[in-house]
Amino acid sequence: MKPIRRIGWIMMTMGLVAGACSSDGAESTTTAAAPTTSTAITTTTSTTEPVRPTETIAYTAFEVHLEGDPEAEAAVAALYEWLGDRTLPEPDVPAALLDHLTPIAPTDAATIQATLSSGEAFGGRVGVVTADDDVVLLADDGSGWKVVGAKLTRFGSDPWYGDPLRYVLIIGTDARPGQGQQLYRADSIHITSSNIALHSGAVVGFPRDSYVDYSGGTDKYSSVNARSDRHAEEMVEVAQNLSGLPIEGYLITGFLGFEQLVNDFGGVLVNVPFAMAESHSQAYLSAGLQRLWGANALAFTRNRHLTGGDFTRSFHQGLVILAALRGATDESIADLPTLLGILSARTWTNLPLGDLLTVAATAFEIDPDTVENIVLEGTVKTVKGASVVLLDEESTAAVFADLSDGVLTPGG
């Protein structure tokens, strides 16, 4: 029989009541207090000893049942057990998650029937455990399942999916099929952010020709990925320096990866702002809400031969990012391992597996309709014979100051 995992609200009272000797030397007697549980213990003390107060130790009993993966069950059960019995060893979870859950004081015992959805992604395993409205995130980077995030709704607890503010750089290169997709020029550069408490976020696009400083000098931002020995890692550093924001990593793909990703995802529903017919990018699209599959989504995001040029194209790329967010959040969070498996096959990242999982889970707490999509302002100039974008310092600083809480003021 499988051992029962429990954290229990077992009231265990030890009453200590002293007997008294009579003044005439009669034999002393012992009087026991009526026990409140079957575990009450009665002892005899002398009348000269003080009466000690009743000690009460409280626990809350849970049984966690998760079929098919004993290791995952043990990781999840350890979390619930500790919530009800703080004398147990702390579970192997992030310290900030432990702090977040510490105020919980469960009083009602429960049997928790849990379901695990899991899959391989980015060289490890990711899992989402659901139990009624509770969600527990698991990651295995090769050392076994570990809890990396949780939303324990049954206790009235808000979700904890890593830091409350998250910033990630999304990069799409112009690598063609057969070329190293991580190593070519960056055709699309966006900071994505989220604020889980506000259930919102933002998408901020850089014109690809933004003239920026990096370790090799000053160049178009798009060229940094190709010319720096550290490629996307230096792209992140440039974004950090320009924004002053704690951008934690990147996600990168190329033309082929993007097209395949959109197809694998089932297309993206985009409201194309206006009709376009452009032969260079093969963008032949009517205006209005429509599902774009890989080839058309790529064409839409590549077309720069239109009013606004690179600025408009970057805005369109942001529209596709938001469409992907809407598409993902239309699914259940239990589908997250499948979505990350698709992402893993078409993209690269430097985010640790647990961080990637919690960033992705944050998307399910965001209302896409509140997410602002903007492109940094600038002026097109010719520098050393090359057309570049000089970012407007004042407006750029204002955008990133506004983004310090992970969201942008509408119309700001």
C-alpha positions as a Python dict, from the first residue, in 0.01 Angstrom:
ca = {
    (1, 'M'): (0, 0, 0),
    (2, 'K'): (135, 341, -93),
    (3, 'P'): (225, 541, 219),
    (4, 'I'): (-13, 830, 286),
    (5, 'R'): (146, 1172, 274),
    (6, 'R'): (-17, 1404, 521),
    (7, 'I'): (6, 1737, 689),
    (8, 'G'): (-257, 1731, 951),
    (9, 'W'): (-461, 1946, 1181),
    (10, 'I'): (-432, 1696, 1469),
    (11, 'M'): (-505, 1856, 1803),
    (12, 'M'): (-271, 1697, 2057),
    (13, 'T'): (-316, 1829, 2411),
    (14, 'M'): (-104, 1727, 2707),
    (15, 'G'): (-283, 1821, 3031),
    (16, 'L'): (-67, 1832, 3340),
    (17, 'V'): (-275, 1866, 3659),
    (18, 'A'): (-118, 1814, 4001),
    (19, 'G'): (-272, 1610, 4282),
    (20, 'A'): (-277, 1759, 4636),
    (21, 'C'): (-173, 1614, 4975),
    (22, 'S'): (-418, 1661, 5266),
    (23, 'S'): (-302, 1871, 5564),
    (24, 'D'): (-347, 1579, 5802),
    (25, 'G'): (-102, 1363, 5611),
    (26, 'A'): (-366, 1160, 5433),
    (27, 'E'): (-257, 973, 5123),
    (28, 'S'): (-221, 1203, 4824),
    (29, 'T'): (-453, 1157, 4529),
    (30, 'T'): (-410, 1225, 4159),
    (31, 'T'): (-676, 1409, 3961),
    (32, 'A'): (-652, 1390, 3579),
    (33, 'A'): (-802, 1650, 3346),
    (34, 'A'): (-1042, 1511, 3089),
    (35, 'P'): (-838, 1455, 2772),
    (36, 'T'): (-946, 1633, 2454),
    (37, 'T'): (-804, 1361, 2230),
    (38, 'S'): (-704, 1001, 2265),
    (39, 'T'): (-341, 1111, 2285),
    (40, 'A'): (-383, 1310, 2607),
    (41, 'I'): (-118, 1223, 2867),
    (42, 'T'): (-173, 1268, 3244),
    (43, 'T'): (107, 1287, 3499),
    (44, 'T'): (120, 1342, 3878),
    (45, 'T'): (308, 1632, 4032),
    (46, 'S'): (360, 1756, 4385),
    (47, 'T'): (159, 2048, 4517),
    (48, 'T'): (484, 2239, 4549),
    (49, 'E'): (531, 2239, 4169),
    (50, 'P'): (362, 2504, 3957),
    (51, 'V'): (87, 2391, 3723),
    (52, 'R'): (222, 2409, 3368),
    (53, 'P'): (-1, 2550, 3094),
    (54, 'T'): (-153, 2322, 2836),
    (55, 'E'): (65, 2279, 2526),
    (56, 'T'): (-107, 2261, 2188),
    (57, 'I'): (69, 2154, 1870),
    (58, 'A'): (-142, 2191, 1553),
    (59, 'Y'): (-111, 2019, 1216),
    (60, 'T'): (-333, 1997, 906),
    (61, 'A'): (-367, 1669, 719),
    (62, 'F'): (-343, 1654, 340),
    (63, 'E'): (-317, 1352, 115),
    (64, 'V'): (-165, 1419, -225),
    (65, 'H'): (-238, 1171, -503),
    (66, 'L'): (-69, 1216, -841),
    (67, 'E'): (-76, 913, -1067),
    (68, 'G'): (205, 809, -1296),
    (69, 'D'): (507, 993, -1158),
    (70, 'P'): (611, 918, -798),
    (71, 'E'): (896, 1170, -813),
    (72, 'A'): (664, 1453, -913),
    (73, 'E'): (414, 1344, -649),
    (74, 'A'): (684, 1354, -383),
    (75, 'A'): (794, 1706, -484),
    (76, 'V'): (439, 1841, -477),
    (77, 'A'): (342, 1655, -160),
    (78, 'A'): (647, 1792, 23),
    (79, 'L'): (522, 2144, -48),
    (80, 'Y'): (171, 2080, 84),
    (81, 'E'): (307, 1889, 383),
    (82, 'W'): (527, 2177, 488),
    (83, 'L'): (237, 2422, 454),
    (84, 'G'): (48, 2233, 723),
    (85, 'D'): (340, 2130, 943),
    (86, 'R'): (617, 2386, 973),
    (87, 'T'): (818, 2148, 1190),
    (88, 'L'): (895, 1948, 876),
    (89, 'P'): (1204, 2027, 669),
    (90, 'E'): (1151, 2306, 421),
    (91, 'P'): (1071, 2178, 70),
    (92, 'D'): (1328, 2219, -207),
    (93, 'V'): (1176, 2530, -365),
    (94, 'P'): (1303, 2885, -436),
    (95, 'A'): (1346, 3083, -114),
    (96, 'A'): (1123, 3362, -245),
    (97, 'L'): (843, 3112, -309),
    (98, 'L'): (881, 2985, 47),
    (99, 'D'): (853, 3342, 177),
    (100, 'H'): (546, 3398, -41),
    (101, 'L'): (371, 3089, 101),
    (102, 'T'): (475, 3132, 466),
    (103, 'P'): (161, 3330, 568),
    (104, 'I'): (-65, 3043, 463),
    (105, 'A'): (-224, 2874, 768),
    (106, 'P'): (-450, 2594, 646),
    (107, 'T'): (-713, 2466, 888),
    (108, 'D'): (-911, 2213, 685),
    (109, 'A'): (-775, 1872, 596),
    (110, 'A'): (-809, 1767, 231),
    (111, 'T'): (-733, 1492, -14),
    (112, 'I'): (-569, 1653, -317),
    (113, 'Q'): (-615, 1479, -649),
    (114, 'A'): (-349, 1620, -881),
    (115, 'T'): (-276, 1580, -1251),
    (116, 'L'): (64, 1622, -1416),
    (117, 'S'): (118, 1753, -1769),
    (118, 'S'): (482, 1725, -1869),
    (119, 'G'): (714, 1727, -2166),
    (120, 'E'): (1070, 1771, -2283),
    (121, 'A'): (1195, 2122, -2355),
    (122, 'F'): (1531, 2294, -2385),
    (123, 'G'): (1731, 1991, -2275),
    (124, 'G'): (1522, 1908, -1969),
    (125, 'R'): (1166, 1842, -1858),
    (126, 'V'): (893, 2085, -1763),
    (127, 'G'): (574, 2000, -1579),
    (128, 'V'): (251, 2165, -1473),
    (129, 'V'): (61, 2004, -1186),
    (130, 'T'): (-303, 2107, -1150),
    (131, 'A'): (-529, 2025, -855),
    (132, 'D'): (-865, 2200, -881),
    (133, 'D'): (-756, 2564, -921),
    (134, 'D'): (-409, 2509, -774),
    (135, 'V'): (-109, 2514, -1007),
    (136, 'V'): (240, 2390, -922),
    (137, 'L'): (524, 2432, -1173),
    (138, 'L'): (798, 2169, -1194),
    (139, 'A'): (1129, 2174, -1379),
    (140, 'D'): (1393, 1906, -1421),
    (141, 'D'): (1727, 2020, -1557),
    (142, 'G'): (1878, 1677, -1504),
    (143, 'S'): (1875, 1666, -1126),
    (144, 'G'): (1512, 1560, -1082),
    (145, 'W'): (1180, 1742, -1048),
    (146, 'K'): (1187, 2062, -847),
    (147, 'V'): (903, 2300, -767),
    (148, 'V'): (982, 2639, -927),
    (149, 'G'): (649, 2819, -896),
    (150, 'A'): (300, 2784, -754),
    (151, 'K'): (-48, 2933, -752),
    (152, 'L'): (-228, 2785, -453),
    (153, 'T'): (-575, 2926, -503),
    (154, 'R'): (-734, 2696, -244),
    (155, 'F'): (-556, 2898, 25),
    (156, 'G'): (-633, 3236, -130),
    (157, 'S'): (-269, 3275, -232),
    (158, 'D'): (-168, 3485, -532),
    (159, 'P'): (53, 3320, -795),
    (160, 'W'): (428, 3322, -749),
    (161, 'Y'): (602, 3265, -1079),
    (162, 'G'): (943, 3412, -1013),
    (163, 'D'): (1012, 3782, -975),
    (164, 'P'): (697, 3996, -995),
    (165, 'L'): (851, 4195, -1283),
    (166, 'R'): (1000, 4006, -1577),
    (167, 'Y'): (1190, 4142, -1878),
    (168, 'V'): (1308, 3928, -2170),
    (169, 'L'): (1464, 4026, -2505),
    (170, 'I'): (1301, 3863, -2809),
    (171, 'I'): (1527, 3848, -3117),
    (172, 'G'): (1448, 3735, -3469),
    (173, 'T'): (1745, 3715, -3705),
    (174, 'D'): (1748, 3739, -4084),
    (175, 'A'): (1920, 3401, -4121),
    (176, 'R'): (1791, 3210, -4422),
    (177, 'P'): (1744, 2832, -4435),
    (178, 'G'): (2083, 2663, -4404),
    (179, 'Q'): (2236, 2955, -4215),
    (180, 'G'): (2309, 2966, -3842),
    (181, 'Q'): (1988, 3118, -3710),
    (182, 'Q'): (2149, 3241, -3388),
    (183, 'L'): (2438, 3421, -3558),
    (184, 'Y'): (2302, 3656, -3823),
    (185, 'R'): (2175, 4012, -3808),
    (186, 'A'): (1878, 4084, -3585),
    (187, 'D'): (1575, 4165, -3798),
    (188, 'S'): (1342, 4196, -3498),
    (189, 'I'): (1439, 4325, -3152),
    (190, 'H'): (1182, 4362, -2873),
    (191, 'I'): (1178, 4388, -2497),
    (192, 'T'): (879, 4204, -2354),
    (193, 'S'): (779, 4268, -1995),
    (194, 'S'): (519, 4154, -1746),
    (195, 'N'): (385, 4260, -1409),
    (196, 'I'): (200, 3967, -1258),
    (197, 'A'): (33, 4178, -986),
    (198, 'L'): (-113, 4414, -1247),
    (199, 'H'): (-193, 4129, -1489),
    (200, 'S'): (-33, 4326, -1768),
    (201, 'G'): (289, 4385, -1957),
    (202, 'A'): (437, 4559, -2259),
    (203, 'V'): (615, 4508, -2590),
    (204, 'V'): (880, 4767, -2682),
    (205, 'G'): (1039, 4745, -3025),
    (206, 'F'): (1376, 4878, -3137),
    (207, 'P'): (1411, 4988, -3498),
    (208, 'R'): (1663, 4736, -3630),
    (209, 'D'): (1892, 5015, -3756),
    (210, 'S'): (1911, 5188, -3416),
    (211, 'Y'): (2263, 5324, -3377),
    (212, 'V'): (2399, 5185, -3050),
    (213, 'D'): (2720, 5143, -2854),
    (214, 'Y'): (2860, 4796, -2790),
    (215, 'S'): (3196, 4635, -2719),
    (216, 'G'): (3303, 4668, -3083),
    (217, 'G'): (3222, 5038, -3111),
    (218, 'T'): (2904, 5196, -3248),
    (219, 'D'): (2690, 5020, -3505),
    (220, 'K'): (2339, 4928, -3607),
    (221, 'Y'): (2174, 4728, -3331),
    (222, 'S'): (2090, 4459, -3588),
    (223, 'S'): (2460, 4410, -3663),
    (224, 'V'): (2563, 4356, -3301),
    (225, 'N'): (2427, 4002, -3303),
    (226, 'A'): (2636, 3915, -3610),
    (227, 'R'): (2957, 4101, -3521),
    (228, 'S'): (2991, 4044, -3150),
    (229, 'D'): (3162, 3725, -3039),
    (230, 'R'): (2889, 3692, -2774),
    (231, 'H'): (2600, 3747, -3017),
    (232, 'A'): (2264, 3749, -2834),
    (233, 'E'): (2425, 3786, -2491),
    (234, 'E'): (2569, 4120, -2599),
    (235, 'M'): (2234, 4213, -2753),
    (236, 'V'): (2088, 4175, -2404),
    (237, 'E'): (2365, 4390, -2253),
    (238, 'V'): (2299, 4666, -2505),
    (239, 'A'): (1928, 4660, -2418),
    (240, 'Q'): (2013, 4667, -2047),
    (241, 'N'): (2242, 4967, -2094),
    (242, 'L'): (1990, 5157, -2304),
    (243, 'S'): (1691, 5082, -2083),
    (244, 'G'): (1837, 5048, -1734),
    (245, 'L'): (1603, 4750, -1689),
    (246, 'P'): (1698, 4409, -1543),
    (247, 'I'): (1657, 4211, -1866),
    (248, 'E'): (1721, 3853, -1761),
    (249, 'G'): (1789, 3683, -2092),
    (250, 'Y'): (1690, 3629, -2453),
    (251, 'L'): (1487, 3411, -2684),
    (252, 'I'): (1613, 3398, -3044),
    (253, 'T'): (1518, 3239, -3376),
    (254, 'G'): (1564, 3297, -3750),
    (255, 'F'): (1340, 3320, -4054),
    (256, 'L'): (1300, 2943, -4085),
    (257, 'G'): (1248, 2889, -3712),
    (258, 'F'): (990, 3167, -3699),
    (259, 'E'): (793, 3033, -3994),
    (260, 'Q'): (793, 2678, -3855),
    (261, 'L'): (708, 2803, -3508),
    (262, 'V'): (399, 2985, -3631),
    (263, 'N'): (286, 2676, -3822),
    (264, 'D'): (347, 2448, -3525),
    (265, 'F'): (154, 2690, -3308),
    (266, 'G'): (-148, 2669, -3536),
    (267, 'G'): (-109, 3016, -3686),
    (268, 'V'): (-156, 3354, -3521),
    (269, 'L'): (-468, 3569, -3533),
    (270, 'V'): (-356, 3919, -3640),
    (271, 'N'): (-553, 4231, -3719),
    (272, 'V'): (-356, 4350, -4023),
    (273, 'P'): (-381, 4732, -4011),
    (274, 'F'): (-395, 4788, -4387),
    (275, 'A'): (-372, 4598, -4713),
    (276, 'M'): (-25, 4543, -4856),
    (277, 'A'): (126, 4403, -5174),
    (278, 'E'): (505, 4403, -5159),
    (279, 'S'): (715, 4174, -5376),
    (280, 'H'): (1043, 4185, -5182),
    (281, 'S'): (895, 4035, -4866),
    (282, 'Q'): (612, 3857, -5052),
    (283, 'A'): (364, 4036, -4829),
    (284, 'Y'): (28, 4014, -5008),
    (285, 'L'): (-232, 4067, -4739),
    (286, 'S'): (-575, 4223, -4708),
    (287, 'A'): (-665, 4444, -4413),
    (288, 'G'): (-848, 4308, -4111),
    (289, 'L'): (-847, 4026, -3860),
    (290, 'Q'): (-710, 3705, -4010),
    (291, 'R'): (-511, 3396, -3920),
    (292, 'L'): (-158, 3418, -4052),
    (293, 'W'): (37, 3099, -4108),
    (294, 'G'): (414, 3080, -4123),
    (295, 'A'): (488, 3224, -4465),
    (296, 'N'): (238, 3510, -4441),
    (297, 'A'): (335, 3591, -4081),
    (298, 'L'): (699, 3612, -4188),
    (299, 'A'): (612, 3831, -4486),
    (300, 'F'): (402, 4062, -4266),
    (301, 'T'): (686, 4106, -4017),
    (302, 'R'): (953, 4155, -4286),
    (303, 'N'): (779, 4416, -4501),
    (304, 'R'): (953, 4749, -4458),
    (305, 'H'): (859, 4907, -4788),
    (306, 'L'): (566, 5097, -4645),
    (307, 'T'): (490, 5424, -4471),
    (308, 'G'): (704, 5444, -4160),
    (309, 'G'): (954, 5192, -4293),
    (310, 'D'): (1147, 5018, -4018),
    (311, 'F'): (935, 5176, -3744),
    (312, 'T'): (611, 5037, -3888),
    (313, 'R'): (768, 4699, -3947),
    (314, 'S'): (881, 4679, -3584),
    (315, 'F'): (527, 4768, -3476),
    (316, 'H'): (390, 4487, -3692),
    (317, 'Q'): (635, 4247, -3534),
    (318, 'G'): (497, 4350, -3196),
    (319, 'L'): (145, 4272, -3321),
    (320, 'V'): (255, 3917, -3398),
    (321, 'I'): (411, 3881, -3051),
    (322, 'L'): (82, 3990, -2896),
    (323, 'A'): (-110, 3753, -3123),
    (324, 'A'): (107, 3468, -2999),
    (325, 'L'): (37, 3575, -2640),
    (326, 'R'): (-338, 3573, -2703),
    (327, 'G'): (-319, 3235, -2871),
    (328, 'A'): (-123, 3084, -2583),
    (329, 'T'): (-346, 3220, -2311),
    (330, 'D'): (-656, 3091, -2489),
    (331, 'E'): (-522, 2748, -2395),
    (332, 'S'): (-503, 2596, -2047),
    (333, 'I'): (-189, 2640, -1843),
    (334, 'A'): (-176, 2259, -1844),
    (335, 'D'): (-84, 2290, -2214),
    (336, 'L'): (229, 2489, -2126),
    (337, 'P'): (471, 2191, -2150),
    (338, 'T'): (349, 2125, -2504),
    (339, 'L'): (389, 2491, -2599),
    (340, 'L'): (741, 2502, -2454),
    (341, 'G'): (825, 2183, -2643),
    (342, 'I'): (726, 2359, -2967),
    (343, 'L'): (930, 2663, -2869),
    (344, 'S'): (1228, 2445, -2783),
    (345, 'A'): (1239, 2298, -3133),
    (346, 'R'): (1252, 2638, -3306),
    (347, 'T'): (1429, 2881, -3070),
    (348, 'W'): (1731, 2920, -2843),
    (349, 'T'): (1758, 3086, -2503),
    (350, 'N'): (2004, 3148, -2222),
    (351, 'L'): (1732, 3140, -1956),
    (352, 'P'): (1764, 2856, -1704),
    (353, 'L'): (1485, 2604, -1748),
    (354, 'G'): (1301, 2698, -1429),
    (355, 'D'): (1311, 3068, -1514),
    (356, 'L'): (1186, 3001, -1866),
    (357, 'L'): (895, 2801, -1727),
    (358, 'T'): (793, 3070, -1479),
    (359, 'V'): (822, 3346, -1742),
    (360, 'A'): (595, 3144, -1970),
    (361, 'A'): (349, 3077, -1687),
    (362, 'T'): (329, 3451, -1618),
    (363, 'A'): (166, 3489, -1961),
    (364, 'F'): (-140, 3308, -1827),
    (365, 'E'): (-185, 3582, -1567),
    (366, 'I'): (-180, 3864, -1825),
    (367, 'D'): (-473, 4023, -2004),
    (368, 'P'): (-339, 4072, -2360),
    (369, 'D'): (-584, 4356, -2419),
    (370, 'T'): (-397, 4567, -2161),
    (371, 'V'): (-52, 4512, -2314),
    (372, 'E'): (83, 4818, -2495),
    (373, 'N'): (287, 4764, -2813),
    (374, 'I'): (514, 5053, -2909),
    (375, 'V'): (832, 5126, -3105),
    (376, 'L'): (1101, 5363, -2982),
    (377, 'E'): (1113, 5695, -3165),
    (378, 'G'): (1410, 5814, -3364),
    (379, 'T'): (1537, 5992, -3673),
    (380, 'V'): (1678, 5829, -3984),
    (381, 'K'): (2027, 5965, -4063),
    (382, 'T'): (2323, 5869, -4277),
    (383, 'V'): (2635, 5790, -4076),
    (384, 'K'): (2955, 5677, -4250),
    (385, 'G'): (2753, 5606, -4563),
    (386, 'A'): (2499, 5388, -4383),
    (387, 'S'): (2136, 5463, -4307),
    (388, 'V'): (2084, 5442, -3931),
    (389, 'V'): (1823, 5540, -3673),
    (390, 'L'): (1932, 5784, -3404),
    (391, 'L'): (1702, 5712, -3111),
    (392, 'D'): (1540, 6016, -2954),
    (393, 'E'): (1709, 6031, -2614),
    (394, 'E'): (1431, 6213, -2432),
    (395, 'S'): (1143, 5995, -2548),
    (396, 'T'): (1349, 5677, -2511),
    (397, 'A'): (1433, 5767, -2152),
    (398, 'A'): (1065, 5842, -2083),
    (399, 'V'): (954, 5506, -2224),
    (400, 'F'): (1198, 5309, -2011),
    (401, 'A'): (1117, 5510, -1700),
    (402, 'D'): (751, 5428, -1759),
    (403, 'L'): (840, 5063, -1810),
    (404, 'S'): (1011, 5034, -1470),
    (405, 'D'): (694, 4873, -1332),
    (406, 'G'): (664, 4634, -1627),
    (407, 'V'): (377, 4817, -1796),
    (408, 'L'): (334, 5124, -2015),
    (409, 'T'): (87, 5404, -1959),
    (410, 'P'): (-171, 5385, -2241),
    (411, 'G'): (-110, 5668, -2483),
    (412, 'G'): (196, 5776, -2284),
}
